[in-house]
Each structure stands twice: as structure tokens, then as C-alpha cells.
């Protein structure tokens, strides 16, 4: 083991000048090694000799000549006689380097010169001077490698003036960024643990980082000795709002969505700015890239990685698994892409041709001919995966062998499930978008849009039509009174975009209303679909109601109408239920928490695991999913107007308080409160709501225990300046276009704080899991969930002859083209996957929780509650009376089943657990 002994530095006073951890002046202090100009690379830096600062392996002591510099940087030494009796401190640091370095390079660079320096701060001020007590920086020495492949360093302070260590400052003078996992400081009265889990850059002026122990403190409780450091660390993450962000930085700031288009490349790729009065929208992370020449309101597209704060990026394991899944999913479309190249409009010739896209039970193998291109890609991919995943190679080998066929989606295990009305209805309660169905409370169904602009808004689904479809068992008014009628209403939302979407090549759009009737056995039955084209200067309004028909022609028209509605529902799911309400609306919470809540704040430590990787996956979505001419615009309704539609929904629909599951159910009429305050579901067998409420209640109870532990009185909440600033910034900056709404909660009680935190956690975990992981199982077989519709109804165009001659061809021409399917399926497959190292709700625990006995016990109760919920869901899925939980030949409803065991025991990607965060 390499060792080094360093002289004790005298105690230093608080800063009265620029931050010593962000100021360029700090790097001039002689007790740390001097380094040359730093490159712009994220991981490598250029260094010069350290002989000026290190003598015989020891850090030089700050001299009197350095006093002026240290005064300016807040590092002035106190006199030696002001120090108490010395004690010994010994720290162990666990770290790793970026994966691009080989082990040989790492060890060679680490053991031959000191590069890692630690400085310890007392939690108390000096009893005589009232100044901060701190040691000088001490160089750490390489000790060993642990069993996980991390490097262990040790540093000894032989005679510190204090033992109550309240903060550690880490300084990195290596030629690469380093990931500090944790630091353990041994003291005479026990150990202090610092869970860091953070990258420390090597770039001059930014290569110092502050870390705090596991004990959490409200701002008013902060130990005096580290109060200044607490604020300094937050200031460093806020930045100044200027300049382009570099990939190695850790600055959190806000910007509008002005980087989705690429007007400098083509005028057709110009897109409106989302965020502001004209198009209200949540804010994203600011990157500061230059503005476009063709449109100064837009930001240029990134040429490489999009900036997110360094600690928000995927881990190496997550990035590797994500890339491998992305490559395998994309290569699954390789053969089809070769065949349809040059013709994006080509339809599938038959339903059998669609079935041929999928392997069946993983029996299809790539062609093994030596000169076959598929074999070349398979071999290449195997080699890359072997290098990337090493010991995990066997887990993906089967994926590689079947890479040129798409996995059969679970809905298609029953070949006719997609065709059946009962499955169409069941999926509104237990499919991939169970968040749109709502109760009909009055007839006739009415539009809120201007009739002068769009035409008559009262629905053509009349009382007489309803009574005919339900066989006269009750009147339509009785059906409303008895809460028997439900609707998917995409009328007001889609109608303003119909003409604009129809101007796009190869696509169409209607406004739609789909009515369902609740049968006595508790299942829904579709009774009518209304499709509408608004009036225009050249044409009157067109609309028609379709019902399940008895004749062959009517049955095919009904299937065509269902295809239109399913395209609407799939588009709404992707743009609103999934992207807007989870990914997009959560990012401001992540930014605000990092800007306003200290890493030692208990609420930061509660929320932090629920923000893991969200900013990174959102940045990747801006790069290739929601961007101009990206996957969403190319494959989903309503094309290039998709993000504008999501802005319109945000403007008219999104309310924070309604994002809580109970409030959302009540808003849609799917639940009501009884006199005793308990929630009663309108449809008893509503799997998403039944299971979701179990998760919601467990989250809320866990959060309640957590909040009550740290906030003894209401005044602690109202007087918590960091908490109040966090919530103010969420409203006024993160969701600035909604800041004046009256529905924003006020953090003035335990109840309001618990409700806000539970809502954030629910959206990031349960809500996202419910709408994300069923995507490929349900929409992977696109006749079940077409992403877009390309052909108008034959009754609108008058082209009935072609329809009557070959209705299947008309249906195939309505479905997405071969090109659109090939583009969308790999993305759906990728988004539905769970990555290695995923953290799951009720399973993952934070070190700070485990370090507190009461919080450890509370989390163990939360964990036990989640495991009980998993058993409850298993029992529900075995109950034959609960018919909405399982469709014909498909897996039961397991989207909200907590993870409790080995993934190899799972039968579906949907039952692998509820990730704590929006990480995919």
C-alpha cells in the first residue's frame, strides 16, 4: 500500500470573497498541485509537473506569501495557537474512473503521483474565534482495488484540531474525471460516512467538490461550521445563466423547448418554440447552444451528446445496456428496411405479411450463409456485446440470435385478440393507456369549441342510437344516472388539427368520440364511434357515427373506425399520458430540486432516487424521438403537429394537483369520495385504478412517516427556506406558463407537503410504469394499436367500390406503412425494456435512510407493504370474476406489480417491477 504523511494545516476562517470551489483564484493556492490549461474533453485533462506544489510526496504548507490570495478566496489560515488538542483522522475513499481507461492506464496514472486531495471541515465553528475549522488538503494514497473493480484510496490526518467532521472537500488533479462512490472517515468516537455517488471533474476552477455526511438537516438545523459550504454547493449548481454548457459541468438551469427543429438545415424542419404565452409548456434543462441563423428564436441542434449535468447521465452499465438494446431493436428492422427503401408509403400486402415480421417463440434464426449480411451484423454485434457486457453476455446472446425478427408482442399470442371488441374495450381500463377513459355525465355530449369555426358540436350519438345499441334494457338517461356510459373523447383535442394534418402526405386525422356501455358483469362494450372532419372554407363539416354491424360491410367499416380511434388513442398516449405528463412535467422538479435543495436536505434525499436518469432520457428524446422529422412525427398521429398538440393539452388540461392518482380518477368521473372520505371506483374492476391506489396509498404512508420525522411543527415547513424556494421555482420557472393558476398547492402544512411529494413520486414511478412498459406488449403488434391512420373512411370519400371489392386492403392501407412500422417498432421495443441496474420502488433504499434508525424502520415497512401488494395483485389475477384483468390469450394486468424477485422468474416485461424514476 502506498502511503504519504502530511503536515497538519491550521484552522481556516470562512470566506468573504468568491467561492473557493468555483473561483479561478482558488486554483492558485500553493498547497495544491498546479496544472496546465484544461481541455474541453469531458474525461481527459492536460497536466504539468506537480513539483511546485508537492515536495518529497508531501503537500506543501501554505506560506505567508499566499495569505493575500487565500483571503480573497476565503481560505485564510487561523493562528496555530487557536487550535484545540489534536486528534487523528483517517479517511477511505472508494472511486472509479471513466470506462474508456484500461486497468493498466488507470493504475499507472494513479500510483506514481499524488492527485487526489481531501480537506476536512468541522461541523462546529471554533469556540474562541467563531471561525470555520478545517484541515489543509491532504493527498490520498492508493491502497487497493475492491471486489467491484473500484479503487480504494486512503488519507491520514495525524493531528486534526477536531473530530466532528461535517464536510469533506475533494479536489481532483488527475488527468480524468473520477467518480467518488463514498468516503468513510474514521475518528476516535466512531466513523462518519459520506455517500457521494458523483463525478468530480478535472477541469481547473471546477475540480473541487463539497460532500456532506449521511445525516440530514433542515436549513435552520445546519451545523454552523458547514452552513457556508451548504449554500456554496447550491450556488455552484445554479450557474449564471450565460454561456454554453460543457458536458463535464453540473449546472442546472431552465430553457424553453426551442431545439426540436433544425431550420438551418431545411425550412421544412422549422418548429415553433414551446414555452411562453403562445405555446405554453414546461421548461427543459438549459444547454446554451448558439442560436440558428435562419431562426434566431431556435437553438442549434447538438452535433454530439446533448448536455445534461454530469451526474444525470447514464451510468456506464446503463448506457451500455441501453445502446445494446437500441442496436438490437434497430437491427430487427434491417431486413424490412432493405425491402421498403425508397418507398415510405408502401402498405403491407396482407395480415400474414405483418405476422411475418415477428418470430414465434424465438425459433427464427438469422441466415448462417457466410456471405449473408445478416450474419455479418450478428457476428459484429456479438463481439461488441462480449466486450461491453463481459460476464453478462449470455443474457443477451439469445437476443442477438433472433435479432432479425421482432419478438412476438404479448397481445399477439392470441392471433385474433386485436380484432375483438371486448379486448378493444378492456384495454381502456388495463392496456397501455388506461388514463383517458371517462364517465359520461350528461347527454347530449357537447363540444366546447366555437361552432362558427368548426361546425356543430353536439354529438350525433343520440339517445335513440344508444338505446338501440344497448337493446333497450334501460333508457339513455337511466344509463347516465346509473353511471353506465363511458367515453374516449378526442373531439375537442384533435379537431383544430384535422385540416393541418391532412395536408401532410400519406396521413389523415379525424376528431373522435367512442362510447362504451358497462355490462352487468363489469366489462365494457363499445357501442358507437363518431368521426368528424370540421368545416373549411371549401367544404362543410362531415361526421358519421359507426356501430358494430351485423352485415359484412358494416363490420369492416366498424373495424376501420376502430383503427382511426386506436391511432388517436395511441398518439395521445405517447404525446400526453406518457411524454407530457411524466417525462416533460417531471424535468422541472429535477432542476428545481438540484438548484434549491441541498444534498443534505431530507426532502432532496427523499426525491433524489425518483429523478434518476430522467434528464438524460429526456435529452435523448429531444435528439431523436420528439424532434422535427423524428420518430414521433414520422410514425404517430398527428405528424409534425404532434408537439403543438401536446402544448395545447398542457395549456387546457394539465393541473399539478390533478396528477395525484385519486384526484385524476375523480376528475374523469372514474371514482368518487364517499361520506367517510374513502374513494369508491365507478367501475369496480378497473385494474389500473385498483392496483394504482394500493401503490399510491403505500407511497403516501411512507412519505407521511418521512415528513413527520423531519418536520416536528408546521412552522418548520413554512420556515424551510430551501423547501419554499424549491416549490416557488417549480411554479414560477419550471412551469412558468402556469404560475398564476389558483390550483397550485401551498406548502403550509404536513398534509400539503405530503400530498405534493407523493404526487411527484407517483408520477415518476407508478404513473410512468403503467404507461411505459406496456408499449411493445400492446402496440408492438400494430394492428392492435396503430400509431397512425393513413386513409380516410370510404364513406367520407365516396370510394365505396374499392372498399367493397377488397375491405382488407383498405384496412391495410389505413394501418401504418411498412416504413412507419419499421421505424416505430424498434423504438417501442426499446422504451418497453428494463435496463441492468434498474432501481425499483420499495426495493431500492438510500444510504441516508438506512443511516437513520427510524427511517430505516419506516422504509422496511414500506418494503413489506409493497411485497404484500405484489401478492394481492397475484391473487386478483387468479380471480375469474375479475374479467378486465386478463384478455384472451394475453398476460394479466401486472404493470403495477412491485418487483420482488429474480427477473428470470418473470413471464412479462410488464411485471419486472416499478422503477423509482423515469429512466427509460
N, C-alpha and C positions, 0 to 999 in steps of 0.2 A: 504494500500500500504506500502511495506517495503521501508525504506529509510536509507541512510547512508551518513554521511558528511565526506569529506576527505580533508586533508590539501593540499594547493597548492604546487606543486613541482616547483622548479626553472627551468629556461630555460636550455636546454641541447645542447651541441655542436654537430657537425657532427662526424661521426665515422671515425676512421683512422685504424680500425682493421677489424676483421671478421664481417660478417653480424650479427647484433644483433637479427635477426629474424630466423637465421638458426644455429648459433653457440651454442654449448652446454654450453659455458661460460655464455651466456645470462641468462640461467635459474638459475644461482647462485645469481643474483641480489636480494637483500633482500626486495625490495618493492613489489615483487610479491610472492604469496604463494609458499612454497616448496612442491614438490610432489615426490613420490617414483618412482621406476622402472616402466616403462610403458609396458603393454602387447603388443603382436603383433596383437591383435584384431583390426579390422577396427573401431569399435564403442565404445568399453569399455576400460577404463584405470584404473589402480590401484592407489589409492591416500593415502596420510598420512595426519597427522594433519596440519592445517594451522596456528596454534597458533604462530609459529615462525615469521610469516610474517604479521599476522593480529592481531591487538590489539584493543579490545573493538569495533569490527566491522569496524575499520578503517585501511586502508593500511598504513604500516609503511613508514616513510620518509627515503630515502636513507641516510646513515651515511657517515662520513668522512672515516671510515674504508673500505667502499665499493668503494672508489674512484679509486683505482688501477684496480679493476675488471671492473668498468664502463669505464675507459679509454681504456682498451683493447677491450671492446665491443662497443666503440663509443657512450657511454651514459653519458659522463662527465657532471656534473651539472655546469652551469654558476653561477656567484655570484648573490646574491639576489638583489643587488643594480643596476643590469643591466636590470631589468625588467621594462616595461612601466606600466602605470596606469592599474589596473586590471579591467576585465570585467567578467560577469557571462556567463557561457556556460551550456546548458542543452541538453543532448542527449537522444533520444528514440531509442531503439534497438528492432527490431522485429526478432524473431528467432523461430526455431523449432528443436526438437530432432529427432533422428532416430526412425523409426516407431516401432522398437522392444520394445520400452519402453511404459509401460502403463501410463495413465494420473496420476495415484496415485504415481507411481515411479518418474515421472518427477517432479511433484510439490514438493514432499517430498525432493528430492535431490536439488531442486533449491532454496528453500526459507530459508534454515537453515544455509547457509554459503555463503560468497562471493566467486564467482568462475569466473565471467566474468569481465575483466578489459579493460578499454579503455584509450588510450593515444592519445592526440590531437597534431597535428603538424601545425604550421603556414605555410601559403603559402609563406611567406617572411622570409628572413634572418634578424637577429637582426640588426637594423640600426647602432649600435655602435660597436658591436663585429664582425659582419659578420657571426655569427654562427646560426645554426638552433634554432628555438624557439619551445618549446614543453612543455606540462604539464607532470607531473608524471602520471603513470597509476592510474585510479580511478575505484573502484569497482562499478559495476552496481547493482541495486536493482530490484527485481521482482515487477512488477506493476500489471499486469492483463493478462488475455487471451483475444485475439480479436475474432471476429466472425468467422474467418477462422481456428481457432484452433491453432494459433501461440501464442507464449509467448512474452509479451512486457516488456522490462526492461528499467529502466531509470537511468541516472547518471548525477550528477550535479558537475560542477567545479565552486565553488563560486567566485573565483577571478583569472581568467586566464589573462596572460600578453598580449594576442592577441585575436582578434575576427575573423580574416580571416583564418578559418580552411582549410588547404589544404590537409590534410590526417588524417586518423584515424588508429591506430594500435589496433587490437583486440587480446586479449590474453584469451585463454580458459583453465581453470583449473577445468573444470567439469570432471566427470568420463566417458564422452562420447563425440563423435564429435557433433558439433552443426552446424546447417545451419543458417547462418546470411542472412536474407532477405534484410533488409535495415536499415540504420541508418539516423536519422534526427537530426541535431544539430541546436538548437535554439540559435541565437545570438541577440544582441541589434539591429543590422542592417539587420535582416532577417534570414531565415532558410537556411541551406545547407544540401542537400540530397545526401546520398551515397547509390547507388544501388549495393548491394554486391552479392546476389544470389550465395553464395558459402559456402562450408563446411569448417569449421575450426577444425582441428584435436585436440586431447587432448595429443598427444604424445610429450614428452619433447624434446625441441630443435626445434620443428616444429609447436608449438601451438600458435605462433604469426603470424598474417596476416595483411597486409597493404591494405587499401582501399582508393580510391580517389573519389572526388565528381563527379557529372554528367558532369561538364564542360570538354570538350575535348581539348587537347593541342597537337600540334606537338612537337617533342623533343626540337626544338630550342625555343619554347614558354613556356616550362615548368617553372612554378614558382620556383624561386631559392630555396625556403625553402623546397621543396619536390623533387628536382632533384635527390638527392642521393637515396631517397626511390624508385623513379621510376626505377632506374637501379637495386637496390637490389631486388625488386619484380621479375624482369625478371630473374636475376641470380638464384633466388630460384627455378624457374620453369625449368631451363635448366639442373640442376643436374651436375654430374661429369662423367657420362658415365660408372660408375662402380657399381657393386653390383646388387642384385635382388631387384626389386621394390616391395614395400608393398602396399596393397590395399588402404591405407589411404593417400598415397603420392600424390603430384600434379606435378610430374616431367614429362616433355615432351622430348623425345629423339627418335632416329631413329634406326631401325634394319632391316635386310633382312627378307624375308619370309622363315625362317628355322624351323618353328614349326608346319608345316602341317602334317608331318609324325610322326610315332612312332616306330622307328627302334629297340628300346629296347624291345618292346612288340613282334614284329614279323619282320623278314626281308622283308616280303611282304608289310609292311607298310612304308618302307623306301621311301622317296621322295626327289628329288633334291632341292637344295636351289634356291629360286627365288630371284634374285637381284645380280648383278655382270656381268662380261663380258660374261659368258657362257649363262646365262639366265636372261637378263635384266628385271627389274621390279621396280615398285615404292617401297618406303620403308613404313614400318609399325611402330607402336609405340614399342619402346624397353621395354622389361619386365625383362631381365637379368636373366632368369631362368637358372639352370645348363644345361650343355651340355649332350647329350646322350652318353652312354658308347659305344654303337655299332656304332655310327657315330658322332664323335666329332664336325662335321660341323652343326649338327642339335641340336636344343634346345628341352629339355624335354617338354612333354605335361603338361598343367596345371592340377592339381588334383581338383581344385575348380574353382572359378572365375578367369578369365584372367585379369591381371592388365590393367586398363586404369586410367589416372589421375582422382582423386575422383570427380571432378566437371563434368567429361564427362560421368559419369554413369547415367543410367535412374533415373528419379525421382521415388519415391515410387508408385505414381499413374500410371506412365508409366510402371514400372516394373510389377506391379500387373496386369494391363490390358494385357500386353504382355504375362505374364505367363498364365493367364486365357485363352486367345486366343490360346496359344500354346497347353494347355491341351485339350481344346475342339476340336481343329483341329486334334490333335493326336488321341483322343478317337473316332473320326469319322471313323477311320480306324480299330477300335478294332475288329469288327465282321469279316471283311475280313481277318485281320491278323490271327485270330484263324483258319480260314479255309485253309490258304495257308502256315501255319507254316511248315517248313521243306522242302518246295519245292519253291525255289525262281524263278524257270523257268516256272511255270505253267501259261499258257495263259488263257485269258477269253474264255469261250466256245462259246460265241455269242455276238453280239452287244447288244442284250437285256440284257445280264448279266452285261454289262458295264452300261447300263441305270439304272439297279437296285441298283447301288452304290448311286444314288442321290435321295434325297427327291424331291417331286414335289409340290411347293407352300407351303412347310413346313407342309404338312399334316401327314407325317410319325411320329409316336410317339414311344419312347422306350417301350419295353415289360414291363408290370407292374406286372408280376408274382413275388411274394415275394422272391423266391429263384433264380431269374434271375440275373446274374452277371451284366448285363447292368443296371438294376435298382439300384444295389448297387453303381456302379460308378456314376450314375446320382445323387443319394441322397448325396453321398460324395462330389461331385463337387458343388452341390447347397449350402451345408453347408460352404465349403471353400469360395465360391464367396460371400456368405452373410457376412462372416467375413471380407473379403478383400475389397469389394466394398460398403458395408453398404447401403447407400441411392441409389446407382446406380444398385442395384441387379436386379430390374425389367427390366433394359435394356438388360440384358444378359440371363434372365430366359428362353426366347424362344430358345436361342442358346443351352441351356442345354437340353431342352426337345427334340430337334431334333438332339442331338449330335451324334447319331449313324447312321446318314445318312449325306452324303456331300450335302451342298447346291447346287442346280442346277446352274451351271455356265450360265451366260447370253447368251453365244453363243449357248447353247443347248436349249434355249427357242423355237428355231426353230430346230426341230429334224434332219433336213437334211442340215442345213447350212454348216456343216463341210465337206459335200460331194461335194458341188458346187464349180466349177472352179471360178466363179465370186467372191465368198467370199474368196477363196484362194488368188486371186489377190488383192482384196480390202484390205486385212489385211497387205499387204506390204506397204500400204500408211496410214492406220488408225488402225492397230492392235497393238499388244504389242511390235513389233519390226519394226517400220517404219524408221529405221536408216540404213538399208542395201541396199535398192533398189538404183540402179544407172543407169545412161544413158549409152547406147551403143554408142560409138563414132567412131568405125571402125569395119569392117569385113575383114577377119575372126577374131573371138575372140581368143586371144592368151594367152598362159601361159608364165610366166617369169621364171619358174623352169627349171632346167637342163634336157634336153631331154635324155641325156645319162643315167641319174639316174632314171627318171620317165616315159620315153617314150614320143611319140609325144605330143606336147602341143596345136597345133591348134585345135580348136573346130570342132566337127562333125556336129554342127548345121550350115549347109551350106546356101548359098544364095538361092539355089534352094528349100531347105526344107522350109525356111522362106516364100518365095513367094507362095509356095503351101499352107501353113497354113493360110496366110492372103488372100487367094482366089484371088491372082493376082491383087489386087486393086492398087498396086504400086510395084516397084522393091525393092529389099532389100536395095540397095544403096540409093534409094529415101527415104526409111523408116529411114535410118540413118541420112540423110540430114535433114529430116523434124522432127527429134527428136521423132520418134515413137517407138523405140525399147529400152527396159529396161531389166535389168538383176539382178538376185540374184546370185552372183558369189562366191561360196565356193569351188573353184577349187584349187588354189594355197595354200589356207589356210589349207585345210583338207588333201590334197594328201600326204604330208610327213608322216601323222599319220595313214594312212589306214591300213598298214600291222600290225603295233603295236596294234591297236585297235582290229583288227580281231583275234589276239592271245588271247584276253580276252574271257572268257567263256560267251556264250549267247549274243553276240553283234556283230554288223558289222558296217562298215563305207565305204562310197564312197566319192570321190570328186564330186561336182555337179555344174552345171550351169543351171539356169532356165531363159528362155527368155519370155518376155511379149511384147504384142503389144498394143499401145494406140489407142483405138477406137475413132471414131468421137465424141461420146457423153462424152468423157473424162474419161472413165473407162479403166482399164487394162484387157487384156485377155491373159492367159498363152498359149503359142504356142508350147513350146518344153522344155524337161528336158533331160540333158545329165548327165549320171552317169559314173564314171571312177574308175577302180582299176588299180593302177600303176603296172608296170612290177616288177618282182622279179627275183632272180637267178633261180627260178624253173618254173616261169610262165611268159608268155608275158603280155603286157598290155591288159586289157579288158575295153571296153567302148561301150555304146549304147545310142542312142537318142530315147526318148519316146515322143509320141504326143497324144493329145486327140483322141481316136479311135472311129470308127463307129461300130466295132464289139464288142461283149460282152467281148471276151478275151482281146482285146486291151484296152477296158475301164477299166478292172480290172488291167491290167499292168500299166496303167496311174495312177490309184489310189495308187498302190504300189510305183511307182516312186515319187508321191507327198508325200507319207508317209516318204520316205527317205529324201527328201528335207526339209520337215517340221521338222524332227528330227535335221537336220543340222541347220536350222534357229532358232529353239528353244534353242539348245545348244549354238549357237553363241550369241543369245540374252542374255542368262544367264551369260555366261562367259565374254563377251566383252561389249555389249551395256549396260548391267546392272552392273555387278560386276566390271569389269576393268575400264570402262570409268567414272563411278560415284563413287562408294564406294572406290575402291582401289586408284584411282588417286587423290581423294579429301583429303584422310587422310594426306598426306604430307603438304597440305595447312594448315590443322588444327594444326599440330605440329609446323610448322614454325611460324604461327601467334602467338601462345602462347609463343614461345621462344624469339621472336624478337619484337613483338608489345606490348607496354604497355597497360594495361587495360584502360588508359586514352587517348590512341591514337585514333583519329577519325576513322581510317581505321579498327582498331580492333573492334570498336563498330559497324561499318557497317557490317563486315563479321561475327562477333560472332554468331548471330542468325542462320546463314546458316551452321554452324558447329555443331549444337546441336545434341547430341547423336550419331554422326557418328562414333566416335572411339569405342563406346560401341557396336553398332550393328555390326561393323566390327570384333571386338573381338569375338562376339558370332558366326559370320560366320566362323572364323578360328577354333572355337571349334567344330562345328558340321555340317557345310554346305560345306566348300571347303577343309576340311581336308581329309587325307587318309581314304578311305572307308566310307566317309561321304555321305551326300545326293546327292551331285553333281556327285561324282564318281560312286555311286550306281545306279543312275537313269537317268543320262544325257549322251549324246554323248559328248566327246569320252572317257568316263570312267576315269580310273586312269591317263590318259594323259591330262585331262582337263586343269589343271593349267599350264602345259607346253605349251599348245596351246595358252592360254591367254598371256603367256610370249612372244611367237612368234609374236602375233598380236601387243603387246606393242612395241616390237623391230622394226617392219617394218611399223606400221601403225600410232601409236599414236603421235600426234603433238599438243602441247598446243594451238597454235594459231588456229588450225582447230577445236577445241572443241567449239568455238563460233558457234551458230546456222547458221548464214549466211555463214560463211566460210565452215562449214560442208556440207551445201547444194550445194555450188559451187563446192567443191571438188568432190562430187558424180555426178555432172552434173545435179542436180535437180533444180538448179537456176543459173542465170547469172546476171551480172550487166549491166544495160542499160547505154547509153551515159550520162544520167543525174545522174548516180550513184545509182539509185533506183534498187532494187532487183526484178527480174522477174522470177517467177516459171516456170519450164519446163512443169509441169502438173498443170494446174490452180487449179484443185480440189484435193489438196494434204493436207488433214486435219491436219496432224501433223505439216507441214510447215506453213500452213495458220494461225493456231491458235498460233503456237510456235513463229512466227515472231511478232505477237501482244504482246506476253509476253516479248520477247527479247527487243523490242523497248521500252516498258514501263520500264523494268529494267534499260536499258541503260540511259534513260532520268532521272530517279531517281538518278542513280549513278552519272551522269554528274552534276546535281544540288548539290549533296553532295560533290563531289570532288572540284567543283568550289568555294563552300562555305569555305572550309578549306585551299585551296591552291590558294593564290592570284596570284602567279607567278610561272613560270616553275622552277625557282631556288628553290622554296620551296619544289618541288618534288625531284629534283636531290640532294638537300641538306638534305633531311629527312633521317637520318642515320638508323632509325629503319625500315622505309619502304624499303630502299635499301637492308638492311641486310635480311629482310623477303624474298624479292624476290630472292636474291642471294642464300639463304638457300633452298628455294623451288627447285631451279635449281641444285645446287651443292650437296645437301644432300638428299632432298626428292625425286627427280628424277635424282639421281646421274648418272645413266647409260645413260642419255640423255643430260648431262650438256654441251657437246660441240656442240650440234646442232645449226645451224645458225638461226633457226626459232624462238628461244626464243625472246619474246618482251623485249625491253629495256625501263625501266621506266624513260623516259626523257621528257615527255610532258603530258599535261592534257589528250590528246587523247589516248595515250598508257596506262596510268593508268586507265582511264575509261574502255577501252577495256578489260584489264586484270581482273579488278574487276567484270565487267559484265559477263565475261566468267565463272569465278568461281561461281558466284551467279546463273547463268543459269544452269550450270551443277548440282549444288546441289539442285536446285528447279525444274525448268521446265523439263529438260532432265530426271532427276530421276523419277519424277511423271509420265512422258509419258511411261516409260518402266517398272515401278514397279507395279502400281496399276492395270493394265490390265492383270496381270499374271493369276490369278484364273478365272476371267471372260472369258478369251480366252483359256487358257491351262488347266483349271480345268476339262474340258471335253477333255480328252487327244486324242481321235481320231482327233480332230481339230488341236491339237498341240502336237504330241507325243514327249516325252522328249528323246527318243532313238529309234533306229531301231535294231531289233534282228535277222532278217533273210535276207539272200542275195536274190537278184532278181532271179526268177526262170529261166530267160533267161541266166543268168550267170552260174548257177549251172547245167543247163540242166534238172532240175526236173520239167518239164512241165506237166507231167502226174498228179502229186499231185495237181498242180495249177489248171489244167483244171477240175479236179474232184471236187475240193472244194476251189474256189478262196477266199471265205470269211475266211476260216480257215487260209490260207496263210497270209491274211491281219492281222488277229488277232494275228498270231504268229510273225508278224513283229512289231506290236504295243508293248509297254512296258508290262511286265508281271504283274500279279496281285500283286506280291510283290513290284515291282518297282512303280506301280501306288499308292499302299497303302502308300509307303514311300514318294512319291513326292507330292501327293495332299494336305496333311496337311501343308506342307511347303509353297506351292503356296498360300494356303488359308491364312496362317499366314502372309506371306510377302505382300499380297494384302490389308491388313487391315489398317485402320486408328485408332490410339490409342486415348484414352481420353487425353485431354490436348494438343493435337497437335497444333502447331503454323503454320499459313498459310500466304503465300506470299501476301503482300498488305493488310493484316488484322492485323498481329502482328506488334507492334511498340516497339522500345527500349526506356526505360526511358530517355536515353541521347538525343535521337532525340526530344522527347517531351519537354525536358527542354530548347531547343533552338528554339526560335520563328520561325526563317527562316526554320530550318529543319522540324519543326512541319508542317508548311505550305506546304513544299515540299512533305512530306510523305502523307499529306492529298490529294494532287494532285495525287500522285502515287496510293493511295487507290481508289480515284474516277476513275482513268484510269482503274484499274483492274475491278471495278464493271461495267464499260462500256464494257470491253472485255467480261465479262460474258453474258451481254445482246446481244452482237454481235454474240457470239457462239450460243446462243439460236435461234437467227434469222437464222443463217446459217443452223442449224439442222432442221429447218422447211421448208427450201427451197428444193422443189422436184427436182430442176435441179442439185443439188449437190449430185450426186448418191454415191460418195465414202464416204460420212459422215455416212451412215447408211446401215447396211447389212440387209438381210432378217430376220425379227423377232428379231433383236438384238438392243441394245440401240445405240443412235447416238454417234458421237465422242465427248466425254466430258472429256477426260483425262487431257486437259489443260484449263479447265474451272475454273476460280478463285472461291474460296469459298465465298459466300455472305450471307448465312443464316443458318437456323436451319437444322442440318443433317437429321432430321426426314422428311424434305421435299424432300430429295434427293431420286432418284429412283435407283441409282447405286453407288457402292463404288468408281467408277471412276470419279464421279462428286462431290466428297466431298471437293475438293479444291486442291491446290498445296502447299504441306508443304514447309516451308522455307528451310528445311535441309533434309539430308539423314538419317532419323531417324528410318527406318524400312527396 
